[in-house]
Amino acid sequence: MNRRQALTLIAAAAAMPVLSARGAPLRQTWEGRAMGSPARITLSGVTSERSFTIFQKVEKEIERLENIFSLHRDSALTRLNRDGRLAWPEPEMLEVIEIATSVHAATLGAFDPTIQPLWQALALGRDPAMARALVGWENLSVNEREIRLARPGMALSFNGIAQGYLADRISALLRAEGLRDVLVDMGEIAARGQRPEGGPWRAALADPLGTIKGETDLSDRCLAVSSPRGTLIGPEGAQSHILGPQGQPPRWSLVAITAPSAALADALSTGACLLTREAIDAALGQFPDVQLAHIS
């Protein structure tokens, strides 16, 4: 069980169905995949007929965003990594880079999406020495006309922020549809309004073995959980998937952060795995209404 599966399984069971006067369920659920992970959406107080149309729009939006951020298809991101430049990047790409830049600074460089060459070298069992020289957020040039990677062989991965960003975008889509009570789980969670039976949505925080470490209530709030050993890489499966910019190992086994934005919570929880407790407190203090929900 990886970190996203643990969180998904708990959040998916956050509410029981509520029946209307005619016995029709007012809780509608969609299940699918987003950025390679299981995804789930729960709507409260919506008919099945309306939810069908809404979920079609959700699937279309997920597809559009994966065409920007996925590392596993011909996306804007893979073209940037292949060519070293991307002309006229989508606004969503620029927004994610802006969030990543702020978290990179707040975490003293621990959160760094240019980690991809080093991550790939370690995952494939290759010598990481050359890959380390390709890591450096300062070597990314960004403006509305172009994104450029300064060094040949550089590459980005938004795996530590993109799923949170998808949760934010899908939440915004549902809000535009007039929905106020929704639980969006794209690997990270955006919870709006209340669960069907009333009261805030509730998520349990579980480690990779499924052991519950705590619970948190969510209403108009987002949650991200990072578990460095939830996914292991390398030929012998001994390397955490969360790495410092020079390959530093994580300091913590589970970090959960709540924030107004799932993308921000996602990036901060990833970076926090690599920081001392003092540095985590300092990083979170640079953003309004961000809280550490659990650390161990």
FENTA-V922621 format. One record per residue. N is the residue number from 1. RES is the residue in one small letter. SS is DSSP state (H for helix, E for strand, L for the rest). Layout:
BEGIN
N|RES|SS ; N|RES|SS
END
This chain:
BEGIN
1|m|L ; 2|n|L ; 3|r|H ; 4|r|H ; 5|q|H ; 6|a|H ; 7|l|H ; 8|t|H ; 9|l|H ; 10|i|H ; 11|a|H ; 12|a|H ; 13|a|L ; 14|a|L ; 15|a|L ; 16|m|L ; 17|p|L ; 18|v|L ; 19|l|E ; 20|s|L ; 21|a|L ; 22|r|L ; 23|g|L ; 24|a|L ; 25|p|E ; 26|l|L ; 27|r|E ; 28|q|E ; 29|t|E ; 30|w|E ; 31|e|E ; 32|g|E ; 33|r|E ; 34|a|E ; 35|m|L ; 36|g|L ; 37|s|E ; 38|p|E ; 39|a|E ; 40|r|E ; 41|i|E ; 42|t|E ; 43|l|E ; 44|s|E ; 45|g|L ; 46|v|L ; 47|t|L ; 48|s|H ; 49|e|H ; 50|r|H ; 51|s|H ; 52|f|H ; 53|t|H ; 54|i|H ; 55|f|H ; 56|q|H ; 57|k|H ; 58|v|H ; 59|e|H ; 60|k|H ; 61|e|H ; 62|i|H ; 63|e|H ; 64|r|H ; 65|l|H ; 66|e|H ; 67|n|H ; 68|i|H ; 69|f|H ; 70|s|L ; 71|l|L ; 72|h|L ; 73|r|L ; 74|d|L ; 75|s|L ; 76|a|H ; 77|l|H ; 78|t|H ; 79|r|H ; 80|l|H ; 81|n|H ; 82|r|H ; 83|d|H ; 84|g|L ; 85|r|E ; 86|l|E ; 87|a|E ; 88|w|L ; 89|p|L ; 90|e|L ; 91|p|H ; 92|e|H ; 93|m|H ; 94|l|H ; 95|e|H ; 96|v|H ; 97|i|H ; 98|e|H ; 99|i|H ; 100|a|H ; 101|t|H ; 102|s|H ; 103|v|H ; 104|h|H ; 105|a|H ; 106|a|H ; 107|t|L ; 108|l|L ; 109|g|L ; 110|a|L ; 111|f|L ; 112|d|L ; 113|p|H ; 114|t|H ; 115|i|H ; 116|q|H ; 117|p|H ; 118|l|H ; 119|w|H ; 120|q|H ; 121|a|H ; 122|l|H ; 123|a|H ; 124|l|L ; 125|g|L ; 126|r|L ; 127|d|L ; 128|p|L ; 129|a|H ; 130|m|H ; 131|a|H ; 132|r|H ; 133|a|L ; 134|l|L ; 135|v|L ; 136|g|L ; 137|w|H ; 138|e|H ; 139|n|H ; 140|l|E ; 141|s|E ; 142|v|E ; 143|n|L ; 144|e|L ; 145|r|L ; 146|e|E ; 147|i|E ; 148|r|E ; 149|l|E ; 150|a|L ; 151|r|L ; 152|p|L ; 153|g|L ; 154|m|L ; 155|a|L ; 156|l|L ; 157|s|L ; 158|f|L ; 159|n|L ; 160|g|L ; 161|i|L ; 162|a|H ; 163|q|H ; 164|g|H ; 165|y|H ; 166|l|H ; 167|a|H ; 168|d|H ; 169|r|H ; 170|i|H ; 171|s|H ; 172|a|H ; 173|l|H ; 174|l|H ; 175|r|H ; 176|a|H ; 177|e|L ; 178|g|L ; 179|l|L ; 180|r|L ; 181|d|L ; 182|v|E ; 183|l|E ; 184|v|E ; 185|d|E ; 186|m|L ; 187|g|L ; 188|e|L ; 189|i|E ; 190|a|E ; 191|a|E ; 192|r|E ; 193|g|L ; 194|q|L ; 195|r|L ; 196|p|L ; 197|e|L ; 198|g|L ; 199|g|L ; 200|p|L ; 201|w|E ; 202|r|E ; 203|a|E ; 204|a|E ; 205|l|E ; 206|a|E ; 207|d|L ; 208|p|L ; 209|l|L ; 210|g|L ; 211|t|L ; 212|i|E ; 213|k|E ; 214|g|E ; 215|e|E ; 216|t|E ; 217|d|E ; 218|l|E ; 219|s|L ; 220|d|L ; 221|r|E ; 222|c|E ; 223|l|E ; 224|a|E ; 225|v|E ; 226|s|E ; 227|s|L ; 228|p|H ; 229|r|H ; 230|g|H ; 231|t|L ; 232|l|E ; 233|i|E ; 234|g|L ; 235|p|L ; 236|e|L ; 237|g|L ; 238|a|L ; 239|q|E ; 240|s|E ; 241|h|L ; 242|i|L ; 243|l|L ; 244|g|L ; 245|p|L ; 246|q|L ; 247|g|L ; 248|q|L ; 249|p|L ; 250|p|L ; 251|r|L ; 252|w|L ; 253|s|L ; 254|l|L ; 255|v|E ; 256|a|E ; 257|i|E ; 258|t|E ; 259|a|E ; 260|p|L ; 261|s|L ; 262|a|H ; 263|a|H ; 264|l|H ; 265|a|H ; 266|d|H ; 267|a|H ; 268|l|H ; 269|s|H ; 270|t|H ; 271|g|H ; 272|a|H ; 273|c|L ; 274|l|L ; 275|l|L ; 276|t|L ; 277|r|H ; 278|e|H ; 279|a|H ; 280|i|H ; 281|d|H ; 282|a|H ; 283|a|H ; 284|l|H ; 285|g|L ; 286|q|L ; 287|f|L ; 288|p|L ; 289|d|L ; 290|v|L ; 291|q|E ; 292|l|E ; 293|a|E ; 294|h|E ; 295|i|E ; 296|s|L
END
